[in-house]
Amino acid sequence: MNAPIACTEEEVTKLVHNFYARVRADATLGPIFDRHIDDWDHHLAKLVDFWSAILRRTARFTGAPMPRHAALPGLDATLFRHWLALFRQTAAEQPNQAMAEQACAMAERIAQSLWMGYQMSREPDAMPSPLPAHG
């Protein structure tokens, strides 16, 4: 596992909040998230814990994202790629580019993992396909 990135909790919080503000305002992703998240303050706090655990090794996050994402209806690879594009756009705007680069690398792995798990939950006997590489 890589060493933690030199970043502050405030930088992680800003990345997460800016990104999900962008997701919520997005015409494609916003309605999907809003249908499934009742308490955005709680969800954002959980996401900050998640990204803090990844980027700062705080070990604050507890939970299992895969089952919750696998239960969502009607997702496809295009939506996962769009989520990643918005993430990269938000990360590029962060002053701490070392954190942004690491966050993008991890977001790519997370999206791939969730997409593969999503497919396997729907068609357990089929070979899942990876997300196509971004351009």
VENPEMO-V769800 format. One record per residue. N is the residue number from 1. PHI is phi in degrees with one decimal (* if undefined). D_LAST is the distance of its C-alpha to the last C-alpha in Angstrom with 1 decimal. Layout:
n:N phi:PHI d_last:D_LAST
n:N phi:PHI d_last:D_LAST
//
This chain:
n:1 phi:* d_last:26.7
n:2 phi:-68.6 d_last:25.4
n:3 phi:-68.3 d_last:27.9
n:4 phi:-62.1 d_last:27.6
n:5 phi:-80.8 d_last:25.6
n:6 phi:-72.8 d_last:28.0
n:7 phi:-152.8 d_last:27.6
n:8 phi:-95.2 d_last:30.1
n:9 phi:-61.7 d_last:30.6
n:10 phi:-63.7 d_last:30.3
n:11 phi:-66.4 d_last:26.8
n:12 phi:-63.5 d_last:25.7
n:13 phi:-60.9 d_last:27.5
n:14 phi:-63.3 d_last:26.0
n:15 phi:-58.2 d_last:22.4
n:16 phi:-63.3 d_last:23.3
n:17 phi:-66.2 d_last:25.4
n:18 phi:-64.7 d_last:23.0
n:19 phi:-63.8 d_last:20.1
n:20 phi:-73.3 d_last:22.4
n:21 phi:-64.8 d_last:23.9
n:22 phi:-66.6 d_last:20.6
n:23 phi:-61.6 d_last:20.2
n:24 phi:-64.3 d_last:23.8
n:25 phi:-83.3 d_last:23.3
n:26 phi:-73.8 d_last:20.3
n:27 phi:-64.3 d_last:21.6
n:28 phi:-88.5 d_last:19.7
n:29 phi:-83.0 d_last:20.0
n:30 phi:-51.8 d_last:23.1
n:31 phi:-62.9 d_last:25.5
n:32 phi:-64.9 d_last:24.4
n:33 phi:-63.7 d_last:25.0
n:34 phi:-65.2 d_last:28.1
n:35 phi:-67.5 d_last:29.6
n:36 phi:-114.2 d_last:29.4
n:37 phi:-118.0 d_last:30.2
n:38 phi:-88.6 d_last:33.7
n:39 phi:-124.1 d_last:34.1
n:40 phi:-65.3 d_last:31.2
n:41 phi:-60.3 d_last:33.1
n:42 phi:-64.0 d_last:33.7
n:43 phi:-63.8 d_last:30.1
n:44 phi:-63.0 d_last:28.7
n:45 phi:-61.1 d_last:31.3
n:46 phi:-65.3 d_last:30.2
n:47 phi:-68.2 d_last:26.6
n:48 phi:-63.0 d_last:27.7
n:49 phi:-59.4 d_last:29.7
n:50 phi:-59.7 d_last:26.8
n:51 phi:-71.1 d_last:24.5
n:52 phi:-65.1 d_last:27.6
n:53 phi:-63.8 d_last:28.3
n:54 phi:-72.9 d_last:24.9
n:55 phi:-86.7 d_last:24.7
n:56 phi:-114.6 d_last:28.4
n:57 phi:58.4 d_last:29.9
n:58 phi:-79.4 d_last:32.4
n:59 phi:60.2 d_last:32.7
n:60 phi:-81.3 d_last:33.4
n:61 phi:-78.9 d_last:31.3
n:62 phi:-129.0 d_last:33.1
n:63 phi:146.0 d_last:31.8
n:64 phi:-132.8 d_last:29.9
n:65 phi:-65.8 d_last:26.7
n:66 phi:-57.5 d_last:26.0
n:67 phi:-59.8 d_last:29.0
n:68 phi:-67.5 d_last:28.5
n:69 phi:-72.8 d_last:24.9
n:70 phi:-63.4 d_last:25.9
n:71 phi:-78.4 d_last:28.7
n:72 phi:-71.6 d_last:26.6
n:73 phi:-83.1 d_last:26.8
n:74 phi:70.9 d_last:24.1
n:75 phi:-84.1 d_last:20.8
n:76 phi:-143.4 d_last:17.9
n:77 phi:-59.6 d_last:14.4
n:78 phi:-60.3 d_last:13.1
n:79 phi:-66.5 d_last:15.2
n:80 phi:-64.9 d_last:14.0
n:81 phi:-64.6 d_last:10.3
n:82 phi:-64.4 d_last:11.9
n:83 phi:-57.1 d_last:14.1
n:84 phi:-64.7 d_last:11.5
n:85 phi:-62.4 d_last:9.9
n:86 phi:-66.0 d_last:13.5
n:87 phi:-63.4 d_last:14.3
n:88 phi:-60.3 d_last:11.9
n:89 phi:-61.5 d_last:13.3
n:90 phi:-66.3 d_last:16.7
n:91 phi:-62.3 d_last:16.5
n:92 phi:-62.3 d_last:15.5
n:93 phi:-86.2 d_last:18.8
n:94 phi:-79.9 d_last:20.9
n:95 phi:-63.3 d_last:23.4
n:96 phi:-86.7 d_last:23.2
n:97 phi:-74.9 d_last:19.9
n:98 phi:-64.1 d_last:21.0
n:99 phi:-63.6 d_last:21.3
n:100 phi:-60.6 d_last:18.0
n:101 phi:-63.8 d_last:16.1
n:102 phi:-65.3 d_last:18.3
n:103 phi:-61.7 d_last:17.9
n:104 phi:-65.2 d_last:14.0
n:105 phi:-61.7 d_last:14.5
n:106 phi:-70.4 d_last:17.2
n:107 phi:-61.0 d_last:15.5
n:108 phi:-61.7 d_last:12.9
n:109 phi:-64.8 d_last:16.1
n:110 phi:-64.3 d_last:18.0
n:111 phi:-62.1 d_last:15.6
n:112 phi:-59.5 d_last:15.4
n:113 phi:-62.9 d_last:19.2
n:114 phi:-65.3 d_last:20.0
n:115 phi:-66.1 d_last:18.1
n:116 phi:-63.2 d_last:19.9
n:117 phi:-62.0 d_last:23.2
n:118 phi:-60.9 d_last:22.8
n:119 phi:-63.6 d_last:22.7
n:120 phi:-65.9 d_last:25.5
n:121 phi:-70.2 d_last:27.6
n:122 phi:-89.8 d_last:27.4
n:123 phi:-134.8 d_last:27.8
n:124 phi:-62.1 d_last:29.3
n:125 phi:-94.2 d_last:30.2
n:126 phi:-96.2 d_last:26.8
n:127 phi:-80.3 d_last:24.1
n:128 phi:-70.2 d_last:21.2
n:129 phi:-105.8 d_last:17.6
n:130 phi:-70.9 d_last:14.9
n:131 phi:-63.9 d_last:11.9
n:132 phi:-64.6 d_last:9.1
n:133 phi:-62.7 d_last:6.5
n:134 phi:-79.1 d_last:3.7
n:135 phi:-93.4 d_last:0.0
//
